[in-house]
Amino acid sequence: MKKIIGLVSFLIAIGMLIMLIAHNRLIGMVIIALLLFLGYHCICGD
């Protein structure tokens, strides 16, 4: 459980850092989608 919480908090921090740099909403939505997919793949993947 600690690994999942750590992964989620790390990905949220990366997303927030990128959103500070990129002020475009489209880029933000793409980043959010990629982070959600990555998190899902890490938790539910083989």
mmCIF file of the N, C-alpha and C atoms, coordinates in Angstrom:
data_MODEL
# 
_entry.id   MODEL 
# 
loop_
_atom_site.group_PDB 
_atom_site.id 
_atom_site.type_symbol 
_atom_site.label_atom_id 
_atom_site.label_alt_id 
_atom_site.label_comp_id 
_atom_site.label_asym_id 
_atom_site.label_entity_id 
_atom_site.label_seq_id 
_atom_site.pdbx_PDB_ins_code 
_atom_site.Cartn_x 
_atom_site.Cartn_y 
_atom_site.Cartn_z 
_atom_site.occupancy 
_atom_site.B_iso_or_equiv 
_atom_site.pdbx_formal_charge 
_atom_site.auth_seq_id 
_atom_site.auth_comp_id 
_atom_site.auth_asym_id 
_atom_site.auth_atom_id 
_atom_site.pdbx_PDB_model_num 
ATOM 1   N N  . MET A 1 1  ? 0.826  -1.194 0.000   1.00 0.00 ? 1  MET A N  1 
ATOM 2   C CA . MET A 1 1  ? 0.000  0.000  0.000   1.00 0.00 ? 1  MET A CA 1 
ATOM 3   C C  . MET A 1 1  ? 0.871  1.259  0.000   1.00 0.00 ? 1  MET A C  1 
ATOM 4   N N  . LYS A 1 2  ? 2.002  1.201  0.672   1.00 0.00 ? 2  LYS A N  1 
ATOM 5   C CA . LYS A 1 2  ? 2.882  2.358  0.717   1.00 0.00 ? 2  LYS A CA 1 
ATOM 6   C C  . LYS A 1 2  ? 3.412  2.693  -0.669  1.00 0.00 ? 2  LYS A C  1 
ATOM 7   N N  . LYS A 1 3  ? 3.686  1.666  -1.485  1.00 0.00 ? 3  LYS A N  1 
ATOM 8   C CA . LYS A 1 3  ? 4.197  1.910  -2.832  1.00 0.00 ? 3  LYS A CA 1 
ATOM 9   C C  . LYS A 1 3  ? 3.157  2.615  -3.689  1.00 0.00 ? 3  LYS A C  1 
ATOM 10  N N  . ILE A 1 4  ? 1.910  2.225  -3.557  1.00 0.00 ? 4  ILE A N  1 
ATOM 11  C CA . ILE A 1 4  ? 0.837  2.844  -4.338  1.00 0.00 ? 4  ILE A CA 1 
ATOM 12  C C  . ILE A 1 4  ? 0.666  4.307  -3.931  1.00 0.00 ? 4  ILE A C  1 
ATOM 13  N N  . ILE A 1 5  ? 0.653  4.577  -2.641  1.00 0.00 ? 5  ILE A N  1 
ATOM 14  C CA . ILE A 1 5  ? 0.513  5.947  -2.161  1.00 0.00 ? 5  ILE A CA 1 
ATOM 15  C C  . ILE A 1 5  ? 1.701  6.790  -2.604  1.00 0.00 ? 5  ILE A C  1 
ATOM 16  N N  . GLY A 1 6  ? 2.893  6.216  -2.535  1.00 0.00 ? 6  GLY A N  1 
ATOM 17  C CA . GLY A 1 6  ? 4.074  6.927  -2.988  1.00 0.00 ? 6  GLY A CA 1 
ATOM 18  C C  . GLY A 1 6  ? 4.032  7.222  -4.471  1.00 0.00 ? 6  GLY A C  1 
ATOM 19  N N  . LEU A 1 7  ? 3.608  6.244  -5.271  1.00 0.00 ? 7  LEU A N  1 
ATOM 20  C CA . LEU A 1 7  ? 3.509  6.440  -6.716  1.00 0.00 ? 7  LEU A CA 1 
ATOM 21  C C  . LEU A 1 7  ? 2.491  7.519  -7.055  1.00 0.00 ? 7  LEU A C  1 
ATOM 22  N N  . VAL A 1 8  ? 1.354  7.474  -6.408  1.00 0.00 ? 8  VAL A N  1 
ATOM 23  C CA . VAL A 1 8  ? 0.309  8.463  -6.679  1.00 0.00 ? 8  VAL A CA 1 
ATOM 24  C C  . VAL A 1 8  ? 0.780  9.867  -6.308  1.00 0.00 ? 8  VAL A C  1 
ATOM 25  N N  . SER A 1 9  ? 1.379  10.013 -5.155  1.00 0.00 ? 9  SER A N  1 
ATOM 26  C CA . SER A 1 9  ? 1.833  11.344 -4.740  1.00 0.00 ? 9  SER A CA 1 
ATOM 27  C C  . SER A 1 9  ? 2.958  11.847 -5.642  1.00 0.00 ? 9  SER A C  1 
ATOM 28  N N  . PHE A 1 10 ? 3.838  10.958 -6.093  1.00 0.00 ? 10 PHE A N  1 
ATOM 29  C CA . PHE A 1 10 ? 4.911  11.343 -6.992  1.00 0.00 ? 10 PHE A CA 1 
ATOM 30  C C  . PHE A 1 10 ? 4.354  11.807 -8.333  1.00 0.00 ? 10 PHE A C  1 
ATOM 31  N N  . LEU A 1 11 ? 3.386  11.084 -8.876  1.00 0.00 ? 11 LEU A N  1 
ATOM 32  C CA . LEU A 1 11 ? 2.809  11.465 -10.163 1.00 0.00 ? 11 LEU A CA 1 
ATOM 33  C C  . LEU A 1 11 ? 2.014  12.770 -10.061 1.00 0.00 ? 11 LEU A C  1 
ATOM 34  N N  . ILE A 1 12 ? 1.333  12.985 -8.962  1.00 0.00 ? 12 ILE A N  1 
ATOM 35  C CA . ILE A 1 12 ? 0.618  14.244 -8.759  1.00 0.00 ? 12 ILE A CA 1 
ATOM 36  C C  . ILE A 1 12 ? 1.607  15.402 -8.705  1.00 0.00 ? 12 ILE A C  1 
ATOM 37  N N  . ALA A 1 13 ? 2.718  15.197 -8.003  1.00 0.00 ? 13 ALA A N  1 
ATOM 38  C CA . ALA A 1 13 ? 3.727  16.246 -7.915  1.00 0.00 ? 13 ALA A CA 1 
ATOM 39  C C  . ALA A 1 13 ? 4.326  16.551 -9.290  1.00 0.00 ? 13 ALA A C  1 
ATOM 40  N N  . ILE A 1 14 ? 4.589  15.530 -10.083 1.00 0.00 ? 14 ILE A N  1 
ATOM 41  C CA . ILE A 1 14 ? 5.116  15.757 -11.435 1.00 0.00 ? 14 ILE A CA 1 
ATOM 42  C C  . ILE A 1 14 ? 4.106  16.531 -12.270 1.00 0.00 ? 14 ILE A C  1 
ATOM 43  N N  . GLY A 1 15 ? 2.850  16.151 -12.177 1.00 0.00 ? 15 GLY A N  1 
ATOM 44  C CA . GLY A 1 15 ? 1.810  16.850 -12.934 1.00 0.00 ? 15 GLY A CA 1 
ATOM 45  C C  . GLY A 1 15 ? 1.688  18.314 -12.531 1.00 0.00 ? 15 GLY A C  1 
ATOM 46  N N  . MET A 1 16 ? 1.751  18.595 -11.248 1.00 0.00 ? 16 MET A N  1 
ATOM 47  C CA . MET A 1 16 ? 1.667  19.977 -10.784 1.00 0.00 ? 16 MET A CA 1 
ATOM 48  C C  . MET A 1 16 ? 2.879  20.779 -11.231 1.00 0.00 ? 16 MET A C  1 
ATOM 49  N N  . LEU A 1 17 ? 4.058  20.161 -11.207 1.00 0.00 ? 17 LEU A N  1 
ATOM 50  C CA . LEU A 1 17 ? 5.265  20.840 -11.653 1.00 0.00 ? 17 LEU A CA 1 
ATOM 51  C C  . LEU A 1 17 ? 5.187  21.176 -13.136 1.00 0.00 ? 17 LEU A C  1 
ATOM 52  N N  . ILE A 1 18 ? 4.719  20.246 -13.935 1.00 0.00 ? 18 ILE A N  1 
ATOM 53  C CA . ILE A 1 18 ? 4.586  20.497 -15.369 1.00 0.00 ? 18 ILE A CA 1 
ATOM 54  C C  . ILE A 1 18 ? 3.544  21.571 -15.636 1.00 0.00 ? 18 ILE A C  1 
ATOM 55  N N  . MET A 1 19 ? 2.466  21.596 -14.867 1.00 0.00 ? 19 MET A N  1 
ATOM 56  C CA . MET A 1 19 ? 1.438  22.614 -15.068 1.00 0.00 ? 19 MET A CA 1 
ATOM 57  C C  . MET A 1 19 ? 1.933  24.003 -14.681 1.00 0.00 ? 19 MET A C  1 
ATOM 58  N N  . LEU A 1 20 ? 2.916  24.095 -13.789 1.00 0.00 ? 20 LEU A N  1 
ATOM 59  C CA . LEU A 1 20 ? 3.512  25.386 -13.494 1.00 0.00 ? 20 LEU A CA 1 
ATOM 60  C C  . LEU A 1 20 ? 4.275  25.912 -14.700 1.00 0.00 ? 20 LEU A C  1 
ATOM 61  N N  . ILE A 1 21 ? 4.879  24.995 -15.450 1.00 0.00 ? 21 ILE A N  1 
ATOM 62  C CA . ILE A 1 21 ? 5.654  25.381 -16.626 1.00 0.00 ? 21 ILE A CA 1 
ATOM 63  C C  . ILE A 1 21 ? 4.747  25.642 -17.822 1.00 0.00 ? 21 ILE A C  1 
ATOM 64  N N  . ALA A 1 22 ? 3.810  24.730 -18.075 1.00 0.00 ? 22 ALA A N  1 
ATOM 65  C CA . ALA A 1 22 ? 2.934  24.827 -19.246 1.00 0.00 ? 22 ALA A CA 1 
ATOM 66  C C  . ALA A 1 22 ? 1.590  25.405 -18.818 1.00 0.00 ? 22 ALA A C  1 
ATOM 67  N N  . HIS A 1 23 ? 1.254  26.577 -19.324 1.00 0.00 ? 23 HIS A N  1 
ATOM 68  C CA . HIS A 1 23 ? 0.012  27.241 -18.932 1.00 0.00 ? 23 HIS A CA 1 
ATOM 69  C C  . HIS A 1 23 ? -1.123 26.987 -19.925 1.00 0.00 ? 23 HIS A C  1 
ATOM 70  N N  . ASN A 1 24 ? -0.970 25.989 -20.757 1.00 0.00 ? 24 ASN A N  1 
ATOM 71  C CA . ASN A 1 24 ? -1.980 25.681 -21.770 1.00 0.00 ? 24 ASN A CA 1 
ATOM 72  C C  . ASN A 1 24 ? -2.916 24.599 -21.239 1.00 0.00 ? 24 ASN A C  1 
ATOM 73  N N  . ARG A 1 25 ? -4.220 24.799 -21.380 1.00 0.00 ? 25 ARG A N  1 
ATOM 74  C CA . ARG A 1 25 ? -5.185 23.822 -20.875 1.00 0.00 ? 25 ARG A CA 1 
ATOM 75  C C  . ARG A 1 25 ? -5.135 22.511 -21.638 1.00 0.00 ? 25 ARG A C  1 
ATOM 76  N N  . LEU A 1 26 ? -4.912 22.567 -22.948 1.00 0.00 ? 26 LEU A N  1 
ATOM 77  C CA . LEU A 1 26 ? -4.850 21.337 -23.740 1.00 0.00 ? 26 LEU A CA 1 
ATOM 78  C C  . LEU A 1 26 ? -3.675 20.474 -23.292 1.00 0.00 ? 26 LEU A C  1 
ATOM 79  N N  . ILE A 1 27 ? -2.532 21.090 -23.085 1.00 0.00 ? 27 ILE A N  1 
ATOM 80  C CA . ILE A 1 27 ? -1.363 20.343 -22.611 1.00 0.00 ? 27 ILE A CA 1 
ATOM 81  C C  . ILE A 1 27 ? -1.644 19.764 -21.222 1.00 0.00 ? 27 ILE A C  1 
ATOM 82  N N  . GLY A 1 28 ? -2.315 20.534 -20.399 1.00 0.00 ? 28 GLY A N  1 
ATOM 83  C CA . GLY A 1 28 ? -2.678 20.051 -19.066 1.00 0.00 ? 28 GLY A CA 1 
ATOM 84  C C  . GLY A 1 28 ? -3.577 18.836 -19.116 1.00 0.00 ? 28 GLY A C  1 
ATOM 85  N N  . MET A 1 29 ? -4.559 18.852 -20.003 1.00 0.00 ? 29 MET A N  1 
ATOM 86  C CA . MET A 1 29 ? -5.463 17.710 -20.134 1.00 0.00 ? 29 MET A CA 1 
ATOM 87  C C  . MET A 1 29 ? -4.714 16.481 -20.643 1.00 0.00 ? 29 MET A C  1 
ATOM 88  N N  . VAL A 1 30 ? -3.790 16.681 -21.573 1.00 0.00 ? 30 VAL A N  1 
ATOM 89  C CA . VAL A 1 30 ? -3.001 15.561 -22.084 1.00 0.00 ? 30 VAL A CA 1 
ATOM 90  C C  . VAL A 1 30 ? -2.130 14.980 -20.975 1.00 0.00 ? 30 VAL A C  1 
ATOM 91  N N  . ILE A 1 31 ? -1.509 15.850 -20.186 1.00 0.00 ? 31 ILE A N  1 
ATOM 92  C CA . ILE A 1 31 ? -0.663 15.388 -19.084 1.00 0.00 ? 31 ILE A CA 1 
ATOM 93  C C  . ILE A 1 31 ? -1.493 14.630 -18.057 1.00 0.00 ? 31 ILE A C  1 
ATOM 94  N N  . ILE A 1 32 ? -2.670 15.153 -17.733 1.00 0.00 ? 32 ILE A N  1 
ATOM 95  C CA . ILE A 1 32 ? -3.546 14.474 -16.773 1.00 0.00 ? 32 ILE A CA 1 
ATOM 96  C C  . ILE A 1 32 ? -3.930 13.090 -17.281 1.00 0.00 ? 32 ILE A C  1 
ATOM 97  N N  . ALA A 1 33 ? -4.285 12.999 -18.566 1.00 0.00 ? 33 ALA A N  1 
ATOM 98  C CA . ALA A 1 33 ? -4.663 11.707 -19.146 1.00 0.00 ? 33 ALA A CA 1 
ATOM 99  C C  . ALA A 1 33 ? -3.490 10.729 -19.107 1.00 0.00 ? 33 ALA A C  1 
ATOM 100 N N  . LEU A 1 34 ? -2.300 11.204 -19.443 1.00 0.00 ? 34 LEU A N  1 
ATOM 101 C CA . LEU A 1 34 ? -1.127 10.323 -19.421 1.00 0.00 ? 34 LEU A CA 1 
ATOM 102 C C  . LEU A 1 34 ? -0.806 9.847  -18.007 1.00 0.00 ? 34 LEU A C  1 
ATOM 103 N N  . LEU A 1 35 ? -0.900 10.743 -17.027 1.00 0.00 ? 35 LEU A N  1 
ATOM 104 C CA . LEU A 1 35 ? -0.619 10.349 -15.655 1.00 0.00 ? 35 LEU A CA 1 
ATOM 105 C C  . LEU A 1 35 ? -1.664 9.370  -15.124 1.00 0.00 ? 35 LEU A C  1 
ATOM 106 N N  . LEU A 1 36 ? -2.925 9.577  -15.490 1.00 0.00 ? 36 LEU A N  1 
ATOM 107 C CA . LEU A 1 36 ? -3.959 8.633  -15.083 1.00 0.00 ? 36 LEU A CA 1 
ATOM 108 C C  . LEU A 1 36 ? -3.717 7.259  -15.698 1.00 0.00 ? 36 LEU A C  1 
ATOM 109 N N  . PHE A 1 37 ? -3.357 7.241  -16.981 1.00 0.00 ? 37 PHE A N  1 
ATOM 110 C CA . PHE A 1 37 ? -3.078 5.972  -17.642 1.00 0.00 ? 37 PHE A CA 1 
ATOM 111 C C  . PHE A 1 37 ? -1.873 5.285  -17.003 1.00 0.00 ? 37 PHE A C  1 
ATOM 112 N N  . LEU A 1 38 ? -0.828 6.045  -16.719 1.00 0.00 ? 38 LEU A N  1 
ATOM 113 C CA . LEU A 1 38 ? 0.372  5.477  -16.104 1.00 0.00 ? 38 LEU A CA 1 
ATOM 114 C C  . LEU A 1 38 ? 0.062  4.915  -14.715 1.00 0.00 ? 38 LEU A C  1 
ATOM 115 N N  . GLY A 1 39 ? -0.676 5.652  -13.927 1.00 0.00 ? 39 GLY A N  1 
ATOM 116 C CA . GLY A 1 39 ? -1.060 5.179  -12.607 1.00 0.00 ? 39 GLY A CA 1 
ATOM 117 C C  . GLY A 1 39 ? -1.912 3.921  -12.663 1.00 0.00 ? 39 GLY A C  1 
ATOM 118 N N  . TYR A 1 40 ? -2.856 3.894  -13.593 1.00 0.00 ? 40 TYR A N  1 
ATOM 119 C CA . TYR A 1 40 ? -3.709 2.715  -13.755 1.00 0.00 ? 40 TYR A CA 1 
ATOM 120 C C  . TYR A 1 40 ? -2.872 1.519  -14.187 1.00 0.00 ? 40 TYR A C  1 
ATOM 121 N N  . HIS A 1 41 ? -1.949 1.751  -15.119 1.00 0.00 ? 41 HIS A N  1 
ATOM 122 C CA . HIS A 1 41 ? -1.107 0.664  -15.615 1.00 0.00 ? 41 HIS A CA 1 
ATOM 123 C C  . HIS A 1 41 ? -0.207 0.127  -14.510 1.00 0.00 ? 41 HIS A C  1 
ATOM 124 N N  . CYS A 1 42 ? 0.317  0.985  -13.658 1.00 0.00 ? 42 CYS A N  1 
ATOM 125 C CA . CYS A 1 42 ? 1.190  0.544  -12.576 1.00 0.00 ? 42 CYS A CA 1 
ATOM 126 C C  . CYS A 1 42 ? 0.414  -0.238 -11.514 1.00 0.00 ? 42 CYS A C  1 
ATOM 127 N N  . ILE A 1 43 ? -0.823 0.149  -11.264 1.00 0.00 ? 43 ILE A N  1 
ATOM 128 C CA . ILE A 1 43 ? -1.597 -0.512 -10.211 1.00 0.00 ? 43 ILE A CA 1 
ATOM 129 C C  . ILE A 1 43 ? -2.235 -1.793 -10.729 1.00 0.00 ? 43 ILE A C  1 
ATOM 130 N N  . CYS A 1 44 ? -2.832 -1.750 -11.925 1.00 0.00 ? 44 CYS A N  1 
ATOM 131 C CA . CYS A 1 44 ? -3.608 -2.877 -12.425 1.00 0.00 ? 44 CYS A CA 1 
ATOM 132 C C  . CYS A 1 44 ? -2.879 -3.692 -13.480 1.00 0.00 ? 44 CYS A C  1 
ATOM 133 N N  . GLY A 1 45 ? -1.701 -3.272 -13.892 1.00 0.00 ? 45 GLY A N  1 
ATOM 134 C CA . GLY A 1 45 ? -0.963 -3.989 -14.931 1.00 0.00 ? 45 GLY A CA 1 
ATOM 135 C C  . GLY A 1 45 ? -0.346 -5.277 -14.399 1.00 0.00 ? 45 GLY A C  1 
ATOM 136 N N  . ASP A 1 46 ? 0.154  -6.054 -15.311 1.00 0.00 ? 46 ASP A N  1 
ATOM 137 C CA . ASP A 1 46 ? 0.769  -7.337 -14.931 1.00 0.00 ? 46 ASP A CA 1 
ATOM 138 C C  . ASP A 1 46 ? 2.125  -7.136 -14.351 1.00 0.00 ? 46 ASP A C  1 
# 
